[in-house]
Structures are given as C-alpha cells and as structure tokens.
Amino acid sequence: MPLMMDGDDGPEDVAPAEKKGKEVMTTTNGVQVQASAPSAPSTSSLKQPSILDLPPELRHITEGLYSVGKLLGRETEKCWKDMQDLTEDLARMTPGASTTNGVHGHMNNGASSSTSVDQSKKLKILEFAQSHRDMFTKLLVIWKWTPKNDALRRLIDLWAWILESDEHPNQAAWWIGQQRYNSDRWKEPNPDIRTALEVLSTGKASWLPDFGFIPPEPMTPEDILKLLRRTNTDLSIRINLHEDLPRTLRTYSIKNGRVTFNIPGEFELDVSVQDDNHESPFYFIDLRFTFTPQIEIPDGRFLAGLEPEMNSLLASSGLVGCYEYLHNFCLTLKIQTLKRQAVQLAMDTYANALRVEMVRRMLIVQYWIESPGSKNWFEIGVSSSQPSKKRWFKRDPEPPALTIRWMRNSKEVQTVQDLHIDWSSLSMERILQRIISSHICHIFERILSHLESEIPVGSTLASKLCLDDADASNSYLRVTLAKQSNAVELVIEPITGRFAFKPPSIESTRIEAELNNDPNPCEHAAEKIKRLLALSLRSHDEKQAVQFGWEIALHLRIRSEDLHKAFNAKKILQSTFFRVPSWTSKWMVALVIDLAGESWWAVEIDEWITGGSIRKVMKMLSRRPGSTSAPVDQSFLRQLESEIVAAIGTAVCERHLRDRDVPHEWSNQEAVTNNGRYMADMLCIRASRLLAKIVPTVQLPADLRHAVLRLSHVGFVTRQGKLYHVFQACLRTNAGAHLGRIRAAPDRRVHFDQNGGFKTWVRCPFAESCVDALLERLASIYRLRVLVDALRDRGICRPSEISLSSVAFTYNKVRSLKATIRLPDHKSGKIALELDPKNPQYRLRPLLTESLNNPAIPPTRSLPLFTQNLLSTSPLTRAFGLIESIVSEPPFTMFPPPTFESRSETWHRIVYSPPNPTCSFDVCLRVHDNRTVWHIADNITKKSDDRPPYERDTPPLGTNPARQFIRDECLATALRLLWRARADGWEGINSGIIAPVSSIEAALIRLDEVVRGCRQEIGSTTTTESNTVQQASRSRPTSSSQQPQLHQQQHLRPPQLANQQVPRPGQNMNRSNMQQRPNIQNRLGFAPNQGMQQGRAPQAQMQGSRHNQKPPPEVITLD
C-alpha cells in the first residue's frame, strides 16, 4: 500500500500552482516523492530529491507463507486416499459368518446383522463426507481471500518493519551495557610505586608481617635413599595388606618410592604415600600413555589441572576411582586419536571416499560413500559390558572397552571380532584395510557362490578366488570360459569400492559401468561376468571369422525362444550368425556361446535376409579333431568350414533320400582327406534300393543286390565364386577280377579295385543333393559293367580304351574290326556308336545305335542283344559288300547292283531290278534248334502288296484286266534247285535258305550267282516290259499299313530271351505314338535316336525310309 513520507502532505493538500512544476514518483515501498519537472527548472537553492535519498527496501516476510495451490493439491490427494481407504473398509464389512453347516444359529439373525452392517457403512460414509466438507469449506474461505493477497502481504511487511524498529532502542541499550562490561578487563589499577621501590631496593617491605618460618635442613643422599626405601616398604605393606586392588591394577611395580600400575595398551600410573598410615590417601606423581601412537603429556597447564583432579580422586575413591577415571579418559583419547587419523585419511588417501562423524563418544566412519545401494560404515565406541571368556574374579565387573560395530550394506556383521583389531596400536588406515578387505572377500565369495550354483554338468566355466585379509588390492576373482586365454580378473578398488576387470577392453568398460551403478552388484555380478566372457570370446571369434572372409549377418530377426529350442540350450550367453560369400543358399554358420563353451553350428533358415525361423541345425566339432584346446584361428576356421560344408552336403543328401523313401543309415568310419585322417559320418545306402528306380532288383547281379554304398563328403571346390560339394561313393562287391581292365582305365571319376568294387567322385552345387548325380554315375558304371560283361560273354572283349564315357573294342576273328561306344554323361544323352567308314557294318550304324537307346529294353538285355546283333550282322554286311563289288568287274559292269534295304538289324531285303532278273529276298535273323540262324526267304510267295514294286501284280486300268506278275521260268527253275541245295553249312528249305551266322556270307554269294546267271537278254521287249512295270509301280503307291505276310512254320522263334519283348524287325521306333521314356531311363541315357539319319555304305545306298517299311512276321516255318 502506498505510504507517505514524513513532512509531506497528501495530494489533496498541494495547491494546483505548486503541482505544475513537479513530478510525483512512487518507490517500490509505495512511497511517493516529488521531482522537478525537466521543463520547469527550479529557481530555489534547495537540493533536488534523488533516488539515493529513499529509505531502504522493506524486507519481505516469507516465513510461514504457503501456496494456496499446493494446499488444495494436498487436500485433494488426502481426500482421494481417504476415499480409497473407505472403499476398502466398506468391502471388508460383511455380515456375520455362518455356522459350520451353513445355517445361522438361533442367536444370530441374518437380517439384523445385514442391517447393522449397512448402518455402519452409512455412518462411515457420512463421517468421511462431513470431515472433508468442512475442510473444503475452509479452503473456500481462504480462496476468497486470495484477491486481497497483495495488500495483505504489504501490510504484513509493514507490521514486521514496525516491530523491528521498536526493538532497535532496546538492542542499542543492551549493546552499550555489554561494551562497558567487556571494557573492565582492559582496565589497569593505579601503580604502587612506593612499594615497588622499597622491594626492589631492600628486598623486603617493612609493613608486611613476618611469620618466623624456619626452613628445613637440606637432605643428604643417604637420607634420600633411606627415605625411598622406607617409602617402598610402606607402599608394599599398604598394597599387599590393606588395599583390595581390582584385576586391572594387579600388574604393578614398586621402586624409587613410588608404585607404578601398568595397564597394558593404555597407560602407566605412578602414585605414592606420605606416611605409613594405611588410611592416608595416595597422591599422584606421574602418568604415561602406553598405546601407540604415543602421546606425551607436556608440563604445563594440562598437568597442573590433572594433578589436583587425580589427588582428589585418590583421596575420595582411592585407586579404583582413579583407574576408572583414567581408563575412561584413555578410551576417549583413543577415539579422538582415531578420529584425527580418519580425518587425515579423508583429506589425503581416501579423499571423497570417507565420511567421518562423531556422535558423543562414538566415532562413525562411512566408506565407499559414492557406491550406490545400501551404505557401509563402522562405529567405534565404548562398551560397558564387554564379555570375557576368562574372568579370574567373578565379583569384578568388566571394565569399559573399545568395541567396533560394522554395518555392511546396512546390516550388522556378527563376525566383526574376527578382524582382531589391536587397540594398543591405533591405526585407522589398518582398520580400514582390514574391514574393506573383509568386505571385498565377502563380495567375491558371494559372486563365486552364484557362479558355482549355476554351473551345469560339462561346463567349461572355471573360477579361482585369491583372498588377502591384510591387503585388499591382492584379492581378485579369476574366471575362465572355454579356454585359459579367455579369462578375466575381477578386482575391487579398495578406496572407492568400484569394480574393475583385467585386462581392460571395450566390453569390460561397459560391464564395469553397469556393475558400479548396480545397487546390488553381488546378485548380478555372476551374470555380468559370464556375459563379459561370452562377449570377449565372441569378439575374438568374430574378428577371426571376418578376417577369414565370412560376413556377420546383422539383420537377422530370430526370436530368443527359437534359438533356445533350436540349439537345445537352456541359456545362451551370446550368438552370432555368419554368411559365407561362396554359399548360395539359406545355410549359415552360427556361433553359440553358453556355459559349456563355444560351439559352431550349421543353420538352415527360412528367409535369407531376416532369418525367419530356423529349419535345421547341426552341431559341428567345437575343436579340430584330436585337439580340445586349439585356438580359433585361420586354420581352425578352414577346418571348420570343411566340416560344415560336409555336414550340409550329407544332410541335404539324407533329406533327399528320405523324401524318396530310400532306406539309409549313418555310420561313423575313418575318412581320409588332404588334412589327414579323422572319424567322419557316412551315409550307408543299399545299392539295390537306390538303383531300383532304373533297374529292377531281380535284374541286378547277385553281388549288387546286397552291396552297400557308402557316401561321404571328401571336400569342396570353388568355381567362379560358387562352391561345389565333392562326394565319394564307395561300393565293395565280389564281382571278380574280370573287370581288371576297367580298373586300369584312366578315368579320374571312378576307380575300380581288383574285386570289382569301385570308388567314384561326384560334384554338385552347394546345398544341393548329389543323389541324382550319383544315380547317373551309378547308371554309367552299371551300363559300363553290363557292356563289359556282354563283351566278355561273347568272347570279343579286347578293349583298347575303357572309361565311363566310352568303350573301344575289336571283334570279328576273320577280320579285326574296331567299334567305339560313347556312353552319355547326363540323363538326356544317348549312347552313340562309332564305326570306321570302311567297316562293312557302317551301313547298320543307325540301326545298331537305335537298338542301344531303345527305352523299352533294359540295359541288361539291350547291351547283350547289341553284341549279338553286332556279331551276327558282321558276315552279312561283309557279303553285301562283296556283292556290290562284283559290278566293278567285267562282264557285270553294265548291270546295276542289287538294292539292300535294312529295316532293322535283324531284317534285310535284297531287291534285283531290271535289267537284272526281277526278284527280291528277305534275310531275317531267327532261332532254329536253339541256335541263331539267318533265314533267306523268297518274296514271290508273299502277297503282291508285300513285294517290291517290280514284283507286284498290275491292277486293272479301265477295261483292261489285271495283270499278274510272272517270274522268268529260268530264274524260277534255278531258284527251285537252289532251295533244295546244301553247301558250306547252309541248306535250302524249299522256299528259302537257312544259314548259320558263319555261313550267311557264302549263302548270299551263292544266291547272287544264281540270280545273275539267269539274267535276261537286253532287248526292246524286255525294256518295254520293264518300263510298263515301272509305270505301274509309280501309279500304285505302297500302303504303309500293309504288312508283309509269310507262311507260318514251326520250330522258329526270334533270337531274344524267352521273356523279352523285342519290337518286330522294321518296326518304326520314332513314331509319334511311341511310349515316352521313364524318368530313370532318361538318366541312364537309353533313349531312342530322335531324328536319326539313315546310314549309307560307300558303294551302295540304302533304299527307302525306315518310317515307311513294314516289319516281317514274328515267326516263319521252314520245311
């Protein structure tokens, strides 16, 4: 509120004329002053008012003032809490409990009980509402007063200033009186110069009285010695006979006229007596403290004050009272000494680590003041009831003694007596060291107990605890995981109590900070130590893996539950997933660290980027073979990668076999690699079950039906940044030594032993199954074996080159011929036959090749059939060549050679056309009397449509009658004679000739001679007739649906096995309606020759296309 200055009038008392030239100013105290306006300078000589002339600012009173908002908030909070309590009380108020059988007793009425409870509830609600309503009413009144807050505050400040001003005179009067009282001590009396001059000049004052004192005579040494001996005797008699000394004063010595009481670790007291009266008191002579650091009692004021006090105690309480006084004094002095040492340590060595306090006669020292959690301190004080194990006199009370009380983590330690503190040699630093050492030992023991309680069976976690009760810096806890090099030492800094790890690292710094900020580090230190060891091991292994070329998968999002379930671990400390750049699938390398140490796993995941879920895991060797403590270095990772690649390859193969329902089992056997020998897992597969997809088991040789194929991973190669598995398949059989030449074949893909067994190596892309490639390889080996067996059975196995891709051999005893069979390397390939163009059988190469690739015939039958046909057709084709070569000799140069048509390797047709005699013959391979023979049949006996065009009947043209073909009588007679002849192993059968394979050449030459010997004269008639026949053949095309028919005769059958289904000679193998090949046969390469070109001999060309040829009958009859 505005105030008026003394001597000023109010604004209403100032004349208008006086107001014009002045300006009114208001200070912060509300005082208004007048200042001259700058526009009207004053003409008077008075000093202008200034802001410096104002009175001082009023002191604002803040004591006892509270915020209304805070008051409302607290009251609201209190109301809310009371309402919650009321709700809980109302919930607990239930009607009286019923009896055991659930029926209310006769003295208890359920309705009345419920009513009383309801009344109580209503009463509590009303009391709650009334009390808080009154409080909020008061708050409302206070709230309405808040608009007057500013004026009321100024009034309070003014009232305080008035009270303070009224007190100033009283304070001034008191101060003046105090100054007069204090000045009295500085007043000096008037000097007595007269007395001073007389004393200084004469040595005495005449007005002083003289008492006539006679000084004693000085004592001689003999008198002194006599006095001391008598005093010693008096003291001995007095103490032994008249004094009842307590136990603490029974250690004494008497000499030099005094008795010295020695209290060990405290003090030595010298007293004496004046006479031999046992009732006379002792008097004090000297006092010495015997504890260290030793305190010297100086002569002067302290000793002058101590001596009368001691003599008074000796006179009143005797030696017991004097001992109690000095004992308590010594205890207090020891506490003060320890306090002084503690303060010195707090300012020096233990700066910012100690807090020293004195509470009466008790010293409190708190250490590790910056550590979080509960506090640690110890108290040194005086205990008046110290127990004693030895008590000589039970009536003697125990004297007070110094004791220590240790509070560790705010809990009293009961074994504090084990510290064995020496109170006679006081050293606060030594006490601190012992207490801190014991505390550190306790922490390490608790951490060690937590570590040992969680160590499972087979764990590689090892710990070593080194404790030193005297020096805490020598105590440490050493923990190792997996290997000795992966170790950490946990130490505790004695002064600050902070944890530290040795050796320091980035991981240890973070763990140290967590431990030092943990309120309860003992409970969590074990987990953090294990995590630090795992981090250290993981950091080292990751560094080595990155240097090795692996990449850390940083974006995997695999749940912790999936990790524990996949790796079958209760607790995983650390895990890392690595990607190998040369791997192109969803396989990774996982490093898992738990209490059992580090373990390496091959992991297959669902999603390449984020991981998804884990599909399959396989544990690898934790260490290289033969070593359990090998470090993780480049050589170890190289060996580990080999093991992981091998495990992945075999796992994928096993999955493939399981999907195909191929039985298999694991076998641990010794494997040999470039890195040495070690035990490896092999897949044992029964060869018959694997080959059953392509060859029925019943068709397999006996040695293969029960043979076991052992599949093992022997290495990997990298081509163009991609990795490929290399598998070795080993199969042992007893096939015999006839495969010796195969064993000597220079093929790196397979190696045969002397018993017919083999080892083969297949390669497949990473993480892909090698079963298909192995099956192809087995099919190639099987085809090679079947082919070699077939050649051996025919007695023509003189191979010059044998490998999985080709077999070159010679045959034909008469003329050494060479043939090469190229076996396919892939499932879509075909078997190829290579013959020398000069070979007579070169004309049959397409037919022989097609028979090799016939999908309807298994290799066990097609290859032997091929060798049979190869040997059977050799003399036949040689005869064809000889017949063709006759035209080059006179007189046959003017006649064309016959035409040879080969519809299959077992069915051929010889056609003589004009100017040769018109005739044709079919040469077919048959079985007669269990031997293979060639059957030469005359086509004149067949239907017209089954004959060549020159021998067919002419159909009617217009009104002309049909003309029947009539063979020349000369030729017919010659042939009838030939059909009844026999020579060179062949024989006629009325309609043809049967010749063994070795005699077919002679039979065909004889037939050719007969036909050429009956040639017709060249003339116009013959020419005209020949032209007429040719025109008829052109006008009447041959129907592809007509089949040649021969007379059926007995005792002949095709030269195949009894249960074999062979296509009829000339049957088209490339028709569109041919049954498709099975998948397994596709792998074996037994495929028909798609689009195969028909081969032609150098001298003669094969007439017609095999697609338009008709097969002969399956069985013919010979008479």
Secondary structure, DSSP 8 states (H G I E B T S, - for coil): --B--TT---GGGS-HHHHTTEEEEE-TTSBEEEEE-TTS---S-S----GGGS--------TT---HHHHHHHHHHHHHHHHHHHHHHHHH-------TTS---TT--HHHHHHHHHHHHHHHHHHHHHHHHHHHHHHHHHHHHGGGHHHHHHHHHHHHHHHHHHHHHHHHHHHHHHHHHHHGGG------HHHHHHHHHHSS-TTS------------HHHHHHHHHHHHHHHHHIIIII----GGG--EEEETTEEEEEETTTEEEEEE-SSS-TTS--EEEEEEE-SBS-----TTHHHHHHHHHHHHHHHHTHHHHHHHHHHHHHHHHHHHHHHHHHHHHHHTTTTTTEEEEEETTEEEEEE-TTSSSS-EEEEEEEES----S--S-TTS----EEEEEEEETTEE-TTGGGG---TTB--HHHHHHHHHHHHHHHHHHHHHHHHHHT--TT---EEEEE--SS-GGG-EEEEE-SSTTSEEEEEE-TTT--EEEES--HHHHHHHHHHHT-SSHHHHHHHHHHHHHHHHHHHHHHHHHHHHT-EE--S----HHHHHHHHT-S--SEEEEEE-TT--SSEEEEEEEETTEEEEEEEEEEETTTEEEEEEEEE--SS-TT-SS---SHHHHHHHHHHHHHHHHHHHHHHHHHHTT--EEEEEEEEEETTEEEEEEEEEEEHHHHHTTTS-GGGS-HHHHS-EEEEEEEEEEEETTEEEEEEEEEE-----GGGHHHHTS--TTEEE-TTS-EEEEEEEETTS-SHHHHHHHHHHHHHHHHHHHHHHHTT---EEEE-SSEEEEEE-SSS-EEEEEE--SSTT---EEEE-TTSGGGGGHHHHHHHHT-TTS-HHHHHHHHHHHHHHHHHHHHHHHHHHHHTTSTTSTTS---EEEEEETTEEEEEE-TTS--EEEEEEEEEETTEEEEEEEEGGGS-GGGS-GGGS-B---TTS--B-----HHHHHHHHHHHT-EETTEEE-SSEEEEEGGGHHHHHHHHHHHHHHT-----HHHHHHHHHHHHHHHHS---TT--------SSEE-SS-TT-----TT--TT-TTS----HHHHHHT----TT------SS----S-GGG-----S-----
